[in-house]
């Protein structure tokens, strides 16, 4: 779910940047500005890809943790159902 929200925000940001770039593309005097915008878009795309990879890695780690919890859940329930031992001494 987090990954989806992140992608939507990035897609929206990139769409706005593309529309803005396309709107300014008709003016030949803005070549330097376009180069700057394209450079920033490239940097932003790199950051988005890195964030997506980090999110995917976090998601995989969470899934592994959930699997481990599922594996020990039966043992925990067994211990909770077991009769209480009286302390010695």
Buried (B, 14 or more C-beta within 10 A) or exposed (E): EEBEEBBEEBEEEBEEBEEEBEEEEEEEEBEEEBEEBEEEBEEBEEEBEEBBEEBEEEEEEEEEEEEEEEEEEEEEEEEEEEEEEEEEE
